[in-house]
């Protein structure tokens, strides 16, 4: 699955990943390879990139949206800070 994380200022991540965990409005969302199409609002919290089954990278985000379509997840966030 391809993941892109964008802020109003710049692209902070782009690459192939195993999955991503996102802070949804009502709880944690996890999107894995070949996930069904999805659009969802995101709250403040920890976004965790699952690069493979044993390697991760995390960002603290300030809310935004995620769109999943054709095995690509695009995350639009108001602000993000690497953890």
PDB file of N, CA, C and O in Angstrom:
ATOM      1  N   UNK A   1       0.848  -1.173   0.000  1.00  0.00           N
ATOM      2  CA  UNK A   1       0.000   0.000   0.000  1.00  0.00           C
ATOM      3  C   UNK A   1       0.897   1.240   0.000  1.00  0.00           C
ATOM      4  O   UNK A   1       1.953   1.259   0.633  1.00  0.00           O
ATOM      5  N   UNK A   2       0.463   2.258  -0.711  1.00  0.00           N
ATOM      6  CA  UNK A   2       1.191   3.524  -0.749  1.00  0.00           C
ATOM      7  C   UNK A   2       0.563   4.488   0.261  1.00  0.00           C
ATOM      8  O   UNK A   2      -0.660   4.597   0.358  1.00  0.00           O
ATOM      9  N   UNK A   3       1.422   5.184   1.008  1.00  0.00           N
ATOM     10  CA  UNK A   3       0.962   6.154   1.999  1.00  0.00           C
ATOM     11  C   UNK A   3       1.581   7.511   1.711  1.00  0.00           C
ATOM     12  O   UNK A   3       2.786   7.614   1.478  1.00  0.00           O
ATOM     13  N   UNK A   4       0.751   8.560   1.728  1.00  0.00           N
ATOM     14  CA  UNK A   4       1.224   9.943   1.653  1.00  0.00           C
ATOM     15  C   UNK A   4       0.629  10.708   2.821  1.00  0.00           C
ATOM     16  O   UNK A   4      -0.570  10.621   3.086  1.00  0.00           O
ATOM     17  N   UNK A   5       1.478  11.463   3.522  1.00  0.00           N
ATOM     18  CA  UNK A   5       1.022  12.326   4.610  1.00  0.00           C
ATOM     19  C   UNK A   5       1.392  13.756   4.230  1.00  0.00           C
ATOM     20  O   UNK A   5       2.560  14.070   4.003  1.00  0.00           O
ATOM     21  N   UNK A   6       0.375  14.616   4.166  1.00  0.00           N
ATOM     22  CA  UNK A   6       0.565  15.990   3.714  1.00  0.00           C
ATOM     23  C   UNK A   6       0.070  16.979   4.757  1.00  0.00           C
ATOM     24  O   UNK A   6      -0.980  16.781   5.368  1.00  0.00           O
ATOM     25  N   UNK A   7       0.846  18.057   4.956  1.00  0.00           N
ATOM     26  CA  UNK A   7       0.411  19.199   5.755  1.00  0.00           C
ATOM     27  C   UNK A   7       0.205  20.362   4.780  1.00  0.00           C
ATOM     28  O   UNK A   7       0.574  20.239   3.612  1.00  0.00           O
ATOM     29  N   UNK A   8      -0.368  21.480   5.218  1.00  0.00           N
ATOM     30  CA  UNK A   8      -0.492  22.630   4.309  1.00  0.00           C
ATOM     31  C   UNK A   8       0.867  23.131   3.800  1.00  0.00           C
ATOM     32  O   UNK A   8       0.944  23.732   2.728  1.00  0.00           O
ATOM     33  N   UNK A   9       1.933  22.885   4.563  1.00  0.00           N
ATOM     34  CA  UNK A   9       3.251  23.389   4.189  1.00  0.00           C
ATOM     35  C   UNK A   9       4.048  22.440   3.309  1.00  0.00           C
ATOM     36  O   UNK A   9       4.770  22.886   2.417  1.00  0.00           O
ATOM     37  N   UNK A  10       3.928  21.107   3.550  1.00  0.00           N
ATOM     38  CA  UNK A  10       4.810  20.181   2.828  1.00  0.00           C
ATOM     39  C   UNK A  10       4.314  18.740   2.937  1.00  0.00           C
ATOM     40  O   UNK A  10       3.413  18.424   3.713  1.00  0.00           O
ATOM     41  N   UNK A  11       4.935  17.881   2.132  1.00  0.00           N
ATOM     42  CA  UNK A  11       4.710  16.445   2.216  1.00  0.00           C
ATOM     43  C   UNK A  11       5.685  15.906   3.263  1.00  0.00           C
ATOM     44  O   UNK A  11       6.895  16.085   3.127  1.00  0.00           O
ATOM     45  N   UNK A  12       5.167  15.246   4.309  1.00  0.00           N
ATOM     46  CA  UNK A  12       6.064  14.770   5.365  1.00  0.00           C
ATOM     47  C   UNK A  12       6.375  13.284   5.262  1.00  0.00           C
ATOM     48  O   UNK A  12       7.304  12.798   5.907  1.00  0.00           O
ATOM     49  N   UNK A  13       5.600  12.553   4.449  1.00  0.00           N
ATOM     50  CA  UNK A  13       5.915  11.135   4.248  1.00  0.00           C
ATOM     51  C   UNK A  13       5.306  10.671   2.934  1.00  0.00           C
ATOM     52  O   UNK A  13       4.188  11.049   2.585  1.00  0.00           O
ATOM     53  N   UNK A  14       6.057   9.849   2.213  1.00  0.00           N
ATOM     54  CA  UNK A  14       5.553   9.214   1.005  1.00  0.00           C
ATOM     55  C   UNK A  14       6.318   7.917   0.814  1.00  0.00           C
ATOM     56  O   UNK A  14       7.549   7.916   0.790  1.00  0.00           O
ATOM     57  N   UNK A  15       5.590   6.808   0.676  1.00  0.00           N
ATOM     58  CA  UNK A  15       6.267   5.540   0.453  1.00  0.00           C
ATOM     59  C   UNK A  15       5.335   4.356   0.591  1.00  0.00           C
ATOM     60  O   UNK A  15       4.164   4.497   0.942  1.00  0.00           O
ATOM     61  N   UNK A  16       5.882   3.181   0.305  1.00  0.00           N
ATOM     62  CA  UNK A  16       5.129   1.938   0.444  1.00  0.00           C
ATOM     63  C   UNK A  16       5.209   1.459   1.884  1.00  0.00           C
ATOM     64  O   UNK A  16       6.280   1.465   2.491  1.00  0.00           O
ATOM     65  N   UNK A  17       4.068   1.044   2.430  1.00  0.00           N
ATOM     66  CA  UNK A  17       3.988   0.627   3.828  1.00  0.00           C
ATOM     67  C   UNK A  17       3.138  -0.634   3.951  1.00  0.00           C
ATOM     68  O   UNK A  17       2.392  -0.993   3.040  1.00  0.00           O
ATOM     69  N   UNK A  18       3.270  -1.298   5.097  1.00  0.00           N
ATOM     70  CA  UNK A  18       2.438  -2.453   5.442  1.00  0.00           C
ATOM     71  C   UNK A  18       1.052  -1.985   5.890  1.00  0.00           C
ATOM     72  O   UNK A  18       0.048  -2.642   5.617  1.00  0.00           O
ATOM     73  N   UNK A  19       1.012  -0.834   6.585  1.00  0.00           N
ATOM     74  CA  UNK A  19      -0.251  -0.290   7.076  1.00  0.00           C
ATOM     75  C   UNK A  19      -0.015   0.996   7.838  1.00  0.00           C
ATOM     76  O   UNK A  19       1.116   1.467   7.960  1.00  0.00           O
ATOM     77  N   UNK A  20      -1.113   1.564   8.357  1.00  0.00           N
ATOM     78  CA  UNK A  20      -1.019   2.797   9.145  1.00  0.00           C
ATOM     79  C   UNK A  20      -2.122   2.788  10.199  1.00  0.00           C
ATOM     80  O   UNK A  20      -3.253   2.383   9.930  1.00  0.00           O
ATOM     81  N   UNK A  21      -1.775   3.243  11.406  1.00  0.00           N
ATOM     82  CA  UNK A  21      -2.749   3.409  12.486  1.00  0.00           C
ATOM     83  C   UNK A  21      -3.000   4.902  12.648  1.00  0.00           C
ATOM     84  O   UNK A  21      -2.066   5.701  12.706  1.00  0.00           O
ATOM     85  N   UNK A  22      -4.286   5.265  12.722  1.00  0.00           N
ATOM     86  CA  UNK A  22      -4.685   6.667  12.718  1.00  0.00           C
ATOM     87  C   UNK A  22      -5.636   6.965  13.868  1.00  0.00           C
ATOM     88  O   UNK A  22      -6.443   6.112  14.238  1.00  0.00           O
ATOM     89  N   UNK A  23      -5.551   8.181  14.447  1.00  0.00           N
ATOM     90  CA  UNK A  23      -6.486   8.557  15.516  1.00  0.00           C
ATOM     91  C   UNK A  23      -7.798   9.079  14.928  1.00  0.00           C
ATOM     92  O   UNK A  23      -7.894  10.255  14.576  1.00  0.00           O
ATOM     93  N   UNK A  24      -8.790   8.226  14.821  1.00  0.00           N
ATOM     94  CA  UNK A  24     -10.100   8.652  14.335  1.00  0.00           C
ATOM     95  C   UNK A  24     -10.808   9.501  15.378  1.00  0.00           C
ATOM     96  O   UNK A  24     -10.344   9.611  16.513  1.00  0.00           O
ATOM     97  N   UNK A  25     -11.908  10.090  15.005  1.00  0.00           N
ATOM     98  CA  UNK A  25     -12.694  10.918  15.927  1.00  0.00           C
ATOM     99  C   UNK A  25     -13.212  10.084  17.096  1.00  0.00           C
ATOM    100  O   UNK A  25     -13.193  10.538  18.240  1.00  0.00           O
ATOM    101  N   UNK A  26     -13.675   8.868  16.813  1.00  0.00           N
ATOM    102  CA  UNK A  26     -14.260   8.006  17.846  1.00  0.00           C
ATOM    103  C   UNK A  26     -13.363   6.847  18.259  1.00  0.00           C
ATOM    104  O   UNK A  26     -13.825   5.935  18.945  1.00  0.00           O
ATOM    105  N   UNK A  27     -12.098   6.857  17.863  1.00  0.00           N
ATOM    106  CA  UNK A  27     -11.199   5.775  18.244  1.00  0.00           C
ATOM    107  C   UNK A  27     -10.165   5.502  17.166  1.00  0.00           C
ATOM    108  O   UNK A  27     -10.121   6.178  16.138  1.00  0.00           O
ATOM    109  N   UNK A  28      -9.342   4.508  17.417  1.00  0.00           N
ATOM    110  CA  UNK A  28      -8.229   4.161  16.542  1.00  0.00           C
ATOM    111  C   UNK A  28      -8.710   3.484  15.265  1.00  0.00           C
ATOM    112  O   UNK A  28      -9.584   2.618  15.302  1.00  0.00           O
ATOM    113  N   UNK A  29      -8.131   3.889  14.128  1.00  0.00           N
ATOM    114  CA  UNK A  29      -8.365   3.245  12.837  1.00  0.00           C
ATOM    115  C   UNK A  29      -7.070   2.582  12.402  1.00  0.00           C
ATOM    116  O   UNK A  29      -5.989   3.123  12.637  1.00  0.00           O
ATOM    117  N   UNK A  30      -7.162   1.423  11.776  1.00  0.00           N
ATOM    118  CA  UNK A  30      -5.979   0.794  11.191  1.00  0.00           C
ATOM    119  C   UNK A  30      -6.302   0.444   9.751  1.00  0.00           C
ATOM    120  O   UNK A  30      -7.296  -0.228   9.476  1.00  0.00           O
ATOM    121  N   UNK A  31      -5.471   0.896   8.838  1.00  0.00           N
ATOM    122  CA  UNK A  31      -5.646   0.642   7.413  1.00  0.00           C
ATOM    123  C   UNK A  31      -4.478  -0.217   6.965  1.00  0.00           C
ATOM    124  O   UNK A  31      -3.316   0.154   7.133  1.00  0.00           O
ATOM    125  N   UNK A  32      -4.801  -1.380   6.388  1.00  0.00           N
ATOM    126  CA  UNK A  32      -3.785  -2.301   5.894  1.00  0.00           C
ATOM    127  C   UNK A  32      -3.889  -2.415   4.374  1.00  0.00           C
ATOM    128  O   UNK A  32      -4.792  -1.846   3.760  1.00  0.00           O
ATOM    129  N   UNK A  33      -2.957  -3.154   3.776  1.00  0.00           N
ATOM    130  CA  UNK A  33      -2.908  -3.375   2.338  1.00  0.00           C
ATOM    131  C   UNK A  33      -4.267  -3.849   1.808  1.00  0.00           C
ATOM    132  O   UNK A  33      -4.918  -4.697   2.418  1.00  0.00           O
ATOM    133  N   UNK A  34      -4.679  -3.298   0.680  1.00  0.00           N
ATOM    134  CA  UNK A  34      -5.923  -3.655  -0.013  1.00  0.00           C
ATOM    135  C   UNK A  34      -7.189  -3.357   0.800  1.00  0.00           C
ATOM    136  O   UNK A  34      -8.190  -4.061   0.672  1.00  0.00           O
ATOM    137  N   UNK A  35      -7.142  -2.322   1.628  1.00  0.00           N
ATOM    138  CA  UNK A  35      -8.300  -1.902   2.427  1.00  0.00           C
ATOM    139  C   UNK A  35      -9.410  -1.380   1.507  1.00  0.00           C
ATOM    140  O   UNK A  35      -9.132  -0.844   0.434  1.00  0.00           O
ATOM    141  N   UNK A  36     -10.638  -1.535   1.924  1.00  0.00           N
ATOM    142  CA  UNK A  36     -11.785  -0.997   1.180  1.00  0.00           C
ATOM    143  C   UNK A  36     -11.700   0.530   1.129  1.00  0.00           C
ATOM    144  O   UNK A  36     -11.091   1.140   2.008  1.00  0.00           O
ATOM    145  N   UNK A  37     -12.302   1.156   0.109  1.00  0.00           N
ATOM    146  CA  UNK A  37     -12.306   2.622   0.043  1.00  0.00           C
ATOM    147  C   UNK A  37     -12.901   3.232   1.313  1.00  0.00           C
ATOM    148  O   UNK A  37     -13.854   2.706   1.888  1.00  0.00           O
ATOM    149  N   UNK A  38     -12.313   4.360   1.737  1.00  0.00           N
ATOM    150  CA  UNK A  38     -12.679   4.971   3.009  1.00  0.00           C
ATOM    151  C   UNK A  38     -12.351   6.455   2.983  1.00  0.00           C
ATOM    152  O   UNK A  38     -11.327   6.860   2.431  1.00  0.00           O
ATOM    153  N   UNK A  39     -13.216   7.264   3.576  1.00  0.00           N
ATOM    154  CA  UNK A  39     -12.920   8.668   3.878  1.00  0.00           C
ATOM    155  C   UNK A  39     -13.338   8.876   5.321  1.00  0.00           C
ATOM    156  O   UNK A  39     -14.457   8.531   5.699  1.00  0.00           O
ATOM    157  N   UNK A  40     -12.436   9.446   6.143  1.00  0.00           N
ATOM    158  CA  UNK A  40     -12.745   9.626   7.560  1.00  0.00           C
ATOM    159  C   UNK A  40     -12.040  10.858   8.110  1.00  0.00           C
ATOM    160  O   UNK A  40     -10.938  11.207   7.686  1.00  0.00           O
ATOM    161  N   UNK A  41     -12.699  11.507   9.063  1.00  0.00           N
ATOM    162  CA  UNK A  41     -12.075  12.612   9.796  1.00  0.00           C
ATOM    163  C   UNK A  41     -11.134  12.030  10.844  1.00  0.00           C
ATOM    164  O   UNK A  41     -11.364  10.938  11.362  1.00  0.00           O
ATOM    165  N   UNK A  42     -10.075  12.768  11.147  1.00  0.00           N
ATOM    166  CA  UNK A  42      -9.098  12.352  12.153  1.00  0.00           C
ATOM    167  C   UNK A  42      -9.071  13.362  13.292  1.00  0.00           C
ATOM    168  O   UNK A  42      -9.280  14.557  13.086  1.00  0.00           O
ATOM    169  N   UNK A  43      -8.813  12.865  14.489  1.00  0.00           N
ATOM    170  CA  UNK A  43      -8.657  13.723  15.647  1.00  0.00           C
ATOM    171  C   UNK A  43      -7.188  13.940  15.965  1.00  0.00           C
ATOM    172  O   UNK A  43      -6.314  13.482  15.229  1.00  0.00           O
ATOM    173  N   UNK A  44      -6.914  14.636  17.058  1.00  0.00           N
ATOM    174  CA  UNK A  44      -5.541  14.801  17.533  1.00  0.00           C
ATOM    175  C   UNK A  44      -5.064  13.476  18.097  1.00  0.00           C
ATOM    176  O   UNK A  44      -5.834  12.742  18.716  1.00  0.00           O
ATOM    177  N   UNK A  45      -3.782  13.171  17.881  1.00  0.00           N
ATOM    178  CA  UNK A  45      -3.240  11.946  18.448  1.00  0.00           C
ATOM    179  C   UNK A  45      -2.056  11.422  17.671  1.00  0.00           C
ATOM    180  O   UNK A  45      -1.435  12.136  16.884  1.00  0.00           O
ATOM    181  N   UNK A  46      -1.756  10.151  17.910  1.00  0.00           N
ATOM    182  CA  UNK A  46      -0.576   9.507  17.344  1.00  0.00           C
ATOM    183  C   UNK A  46      -0.927   8.769  16.055  1.00  0.00           C
ATOM    184  O   UNK A  46      -1.827   7.929  16.033  1.00  0.00           O
ATOM    185  N   UNK A  47      -0.206   9.093  14.985  1.00  0.00           N
ATOM    186  CA  UNK A  47      -0.292   8.375  13.726  1.00  0.00           C
ATOM    187  C   UNK A  47       0.925   7.469  13.664  1.00  0.00           C
ATOM    188  O   UNK A  47       2.054   7.943  13.789  1.00  0.00           O
ATOM    189  N   UNK A  48       0.715   6.180  13.474  1.00  0.00           N
ATOM    190  CA  UNK A  48       1.806   5.205  13.480  1.00  0.00           C
ATOM    191  C   UNK A  48       1.896   4.533  12.117  1.00  0.00           C
ATOM    192  O   UNK A  48       0.956   3.871  11.679  1.00  0.00           O
ATOM    193  N   UNK A  49       3.035   4.708  11.447  1.00  0.00           N
ATOM    194  CA  UNK A  49       3.277   4.085  10.147  1.00  0.00           C
ATOM    195  C   UNK A  49       3.882   2.710  10.386  1.00  0.00           C
ATOM    196  O   UNK A  49       4.899   2.581  11.068  1.00  0.00           O
ATOM    197  N   UNK A  50       3.253   1.684   9.823  1.00  0.00           N
ATOM    198  CA  UNK A  50       3.758   0.316   9.922  1.00  0.00           C
ATOM    199  C   UNK A  50       4.524   0.038   8.628  1.00  0.00           C
ATOM    200  O   UNK A  50       3.947  -0.408   7.636  1.00  0.00           O
ATOM    201  N   UNK A  51       5.836   0.308   8.651  1.00  0.00           N
ATOM    202  CA  UNK A  51       6.648   0.150   7.442  1.00  0.00           C
ATOM    203  C   UNK A  51       6.707  -1.308   7.006  1.00  0.00           C
ATOM    204  O   UNK A  51       6.630  -1.610   5.815  1.00  0.00           O
ATOM    205  N   UNK A  52       6.842  -2.199   7.962  1.00  0.00           N
ATOM    206  CA  UNK A  52       6.709  -3.638   7.760  1.00  0.00           C
ATOM    207  C   UNK A  52       6.252  -4.208   9.093  1.00  0.00           C
ATOM    208  O   UNK A  52       5.879  -3.447   9.986  1.00  0.00           O
ATOM    209  N   UNK A  53       6.272  -5.519   9.250  1.00  0.00           N
ATOM    210  CA  UNK A  53       5.721  -6.105  10.475  1.00  0.00           C
ATOM    211  C   UNK A  53       6.548  -5.807  11.721  1.00  0.00           C
ATOM    212  O   UNK A  53       6.081  -6.051  12.834  1.00  0.00           O
ATOM    213  N   UNK A  54       7.782  -5.278  11.562  1.00  0.00           N
ATOM    214  CA  UNK A  54       8.616  -5.012  12.741  1.00  0.00           C
ATOM    215  C   UNK A  54       9.185  -3.588  12.800  1.00  0.00           C
ATOM    216  O   UNK A  54       9.856  -3.248  13.774  1.00  0.00           O
ATOM    217  N   UNK A  55       8.943  -2.762  11.802  1.00  0.00           N
ATOM    218  CA  UNK A  55       9.511  -1.414  11.750  1.00  0.00           C
ATOM    219  C   UNK A  55       8.388  -0.376  11.683  1.00  0.00           C
ATOM    220  O   UNK A  55       7.481  -0.483  10.857  1.00  0.00           O
ATOM    221  N   UNK A  56       8.459   0.637  12.568  1.00  0.00           N
ATOM    222  CA  UNK A  56       7.426   1.671  12.606  1.00  0.00           C
ATOM    223  C   UNK A  56       8.041   3.066  12.654  1.00  0.00           C
ATOM    224  O   UNK A  56       9.224   3.232  12.951  1.00  0.00           O
ATOM    225  N   UNK A  57       7.215   4.058  12.358  1.00  0.00           N
ATOM    226  CA  UNK A  57       7.575   5.472  12.489  1.00  0.00           C
ATOM    227  C   UNK A  57       6.315   6.185  12.968  1.00  0.00           C
ATOM    228  O   UNK A  57       5.218   5.856  12.517  1.00  0.00           O
ATOM    229  N   UNK A  58       6.448   7.157  13.873  1.00  0.00           N
ATOM    230  CA  UNK A  58       5.264   7.797  14.458  1.00  0.00           C
ATOM    231  C   UNK A  58       5.315   9.313  14.345  1.00  0.00           C
ATOM    232  O   UNK A  58       6.383   9.926  14.361  1.00  0.00           O
ATOM    233  N   UNK A  59       4.120   9.902  14.230  1.00  0.00           N
ATOM    234  CA  UNK A  59       3.942  11.347  14.209  1.00  0.00           C
ATOM    235  C   UNK A  59       2.808  11.708  15.153  1.00  0.00           C
ATOM    236  O   UNK A  59       1.848  10.950  15.290  1.00  0.00           O
ATOM    237  N   UNK A  60       2.910  12.851  15.798  1.00  0.00           N
ATOM    238  CA  UNK A  60       1.807  13.423  16.572  1.00  0.00           C
ATOM    239  C   UNK A  60       1.087  14.367  15.619  1.00  0.00           C
ATOM    240  O   UNK A  60       1.694  15.306  15.105  1.00  0.00           O
ATOM    241  N   UNK A  61      -0.212  14.127  15.376  1.00  0.00           N
ATOM    242  CA  UNK A  61      -0.934  14.964  14.417  1.00  0.00           C
ATOM    243  C   UNK A  61      -1.993  15.811  15.123  1.00  0.00           C
ATOM    244  O   UNK A  61      -2.423  15.504  16.235  1.00  0.00           O
ATOM    245  N   UNK A  62      -2.395  16.880  14.448  1.00  0.00           N
ATOM    246  CA  UNK A  62      -3.348  17.842  15.009  1.00  0.00           C
ATOM    247  C   UNK A  62      -4.732  17.721  14.389  1.00  0.00           C
ATOM    248  O   UNK A  62      -5.508  18.675  14.439  1.00  0.00           O
ATOM    249  N   UNK A  63      -5.059  16.579  13.809  1.00  0.00           N
ATOM    250  CA  UNK A  63      -6.363  16.389  13.186  1.00  0.00           C
ATOM    251  C   UNK A  63      -6.285  16.560  11.687  1.00  0.00           C
ATOM    252  O   UNK A  63      -5.331  17.139  11.166  1.00  0.00           O
ATOM    253  N   UNK A  64      -7.294  16.052  10.991  1.00  0.00           N
ATOM    254  CA  UNK A  64      -7.337  16.149   9.541  1.00  0.00           C
ATOM    255  C   UNK A  64      -8.278  15.120   8.953  1.00  0.00           C
ATOM    256  O   UNK A  64      -9.321  14.813   9.532  1.00  0.00           O
ATOM    257  N   UNK A  65      -7.903  14.583   7.790  1.00  0.00           N
ATOM    258  CA  UNK A  65      -8.726  13.613   7.076  1.00  0.00           C
ATOM    259  C   UNK A  65      -7.846  12.541   6.455  1.00  0.00           C
ATOM    260  O   UNK A  65      -6.667  12.767   6.186  1.00  0.00           O
ATOM    261  N   UNK A  66      -8.438  11.361   6.228  1.00  0.00           N
ATOM    262  CA  UNK A  66      -7.766  10.295   5.497  1.00  0.00           C
ATOM    263  C   UNK A  66      -8.687   9.831   4.377  1.00  0.00           C
ATOM    264  O   UNK A  66      -9.899   9.720   4.558  1.00  0.00           O
ATOM    265  N   UNK A  67      -8.095   9.561   3.216  1.00  0.00           N
ATOM    266  CA  UNK A  67      -8.812   8.960   2.095  1.00  0.00           C
ATOM    267  C   UNK A  67      -8.045   7.718   1.679  1.00  0.00           C
ATOM    268  O   UNK A  67      -6.832   7.770   1.480  1.00  0.00           O
ATOM    269  N   UNK A  68      -8.752   6.596   1.548  1.00  0.00           N
ATOM    270  CA  UNK A  68      -8.160   5.351   1.069  1.00  0.00           C
ATOM    271  C   UNK A  68      -8.876   4.983  -0.224  1.00  0.00           C
ATOM    272  O   UNK A  68     -10.098   4.833  -0.245  1.00  0.00           O
ATOM    273  N   UNK A  69      -8.102   4.840  -1.308  1.00  0.00           N
ATOM    274  CA  UNK A  69      -8.670   4.523  -2.609  1.00  0.00           C
ATOM    275  C   UNK A  69      -7.602   3.866  -3.470  1.00  0.00           C
ATOM    276  O   UNK A  69      -6.480   4.364  -3.559  1.00  0.00           O
ATOM    277  N   UNK A  70      -7.945   2.758  -4.100  1.00  0.00           N
ATOM    278  CA  UNK A  70      -7.034   2.046  -5.008  1.00  0.00           C
ATOM    279  C   UNK A  70      -5.694   1.714  -4.355  1.00  0.00           C
ATOM    280  O   UNK A  70      -4.637   1.918  -4.952  1.00  0.00           O
ATOM    281  N   UNK A  71      -5.745   1.205  -3.134  1.00  0.00           N
ATOM    282  CA  UNK A  71      -4.567   0.780  -2.371  1.00  0.00           C
ATOM    283  C   UNK A  71      -3.588   1.930  -2.086  1.00  0.00           C
ATOM    284  O   UNK A  71      -2.383   1.712  -1.964  1.00  0.00           O
ATOM    285  N   UNK A  72      -4.117   3.142  -1.984  1.00  0.00           N
ATOM    286  CA  UNK A  72      -3.328   4.318  -1.611  1.00  0.00           C
ATOM    287  C   UNK A  72      -4.066   5.064  -0.512  1.00  0.00           C
ATOM    288  O   UNK A  72      -5.254   5.361  -0.641  1.00  0.00           O
ATOM    289  N   UNK A  73      -3.354   5.366   0.574  1.00  0.00           N
ATOM    290  CA  UNK A  73      -3.915   6.151   1.674  1.00  0.00           C
ATOM    291  C   UNK A  73      -3.293   7.544   1.627  1.00  0.00           C
ATOM    292  O   UNK A  73      -2.071   7.690   1.664  1.00  0.00           O
ATOM    293  N   UNK A  74      -4.139   8.554   1.545  1.00  0.00           N
ATOM    294  CA  UNK A  74      -3.689   9.942   1.569  1.00  0.00           C
ATOM    295  C   UNK A  74      -4.207  10.569   2.857  1.00  0.00           C
ATOM    296  O   UNK A  74      -5.411  10.597   3.110  1.00  0.00           O
ATOM    297  N   UNK A  75      -3.274  11.074   3.670  1.00  0.00           N
ATOM    298  CA  UNK A  75      -3.615  11.669   4.959  1.00  0.00           C
ATOM    299  C   UNK A  75      -3.316  13.165   4.873  1.00  0.00           C
ATOM    300  O   UNK A  75      -2.179  13.568   4.625  1.00  0.00           O
ATOM    301  N   UNK A  76      -4.345  13.978   5.081  1.00  0.00           N
ATOM    302  CA  UNK A  76      -4.203  15.436   5.088  1.00  0.00           C
ATOM    303  C   UNK A  76      -4.352  15.898   6.527  1.00  0.00           C
ATOM    304  O   UNK A  76      -5.406  15.711   7.134  1.00  0.00           O
ATOM    305  N   UNK A  77      -3.301  16.503   7.082  1.00  0.00           N
ATOM    306  CA  UNK A  77      -3.327  16.909   8.487  1.00  0.00           C
ATOM    307  C   UNK A  77      -3.008  18.394   8.624  1.00  0.00           C
ATOM    308  O   UNK A  77      -2.296  18.971   7.803  1.00  0.00           O
ATOM    309  N   UNK A  78      -3.553  19.002   9.685  1.00  0.00           N
ATOM    310  CA  UNK A  78      -3.314  20.421   9.951  1.00  0.00           C
ATOM    311  C   UNK A  78      -1.884  20.666  10.413  1.00  0.00           C
ATOM    312  O   UNK A  78      -1.303  21.707  10.107  1.00  0.00           O
ATOM    313  N   UNK A  79      -1.318  19.724  11.140  1.00  0.00           N
ATOM    314  CA  UNK A  79       0.052  19.832  11.616  1.00  0.00           C
ATOM    315  C   UNK A  79       0.530  18.475  12.077  1.00  0.00           C
ATOM    316  O   UNK A  79      -0.268  17.638  12.500  1.00  0.00           O
ATOM    317  N   UNK A  80       1.837  18.252  11.998  1.00  0.00           N
ATOM    318  CA  UNK A  80       2.399  16.967  12.415  1.00  0.00           C
ATOM    319  C   UNK A  80       3.815  17.175  12.932  1.00  0.00           C
ATOM    320  O   UNK A  80       4.565  18.011  12.427  1.00  0.00           O
ATOM    321  N   UNK A  81       4.158  16.400  13.944  1.00  0.00           N
ATOM    322  CA  UNK A  81       5.493  16.451  14.536  1.00  0.00           C
ATOM    323  C   UNK A  81       5.985  15.021  14.716  1.00  0.00           C
ATOM    324  O   UNK A  81       5.295  14.188  15.304  1.00  0.00           O
ATOM    325  N   UNK A  82       7.187  14.740  14.203  1.00  0.00           N
ATOM    326  CA  UNK A  82       7.732  13.387  14.322  1.00  0.00           C
ATOM    327  C   UNK A  82       8.033  13.065  15.780  1.00  0.00           C
ATOM    328  O   UNK A  82       8.536  13.908  16.523  1.00  0.00           O
ATOM    329  N   UNK A  83       7.723  11.848  16.176  1.00  0.00           N
ATOM    330  CA  UNK A  83       7.954  11.416  17.562  1.00  0.00           C
ATOM    331  C   UNK A  83       9.208  10.551  17.636  1.00  0.00           C
ATOM    332  O   UNK A  83       9.575  10.088  18.716  1.00  0.00           O
TER     333      UNK A  83
END
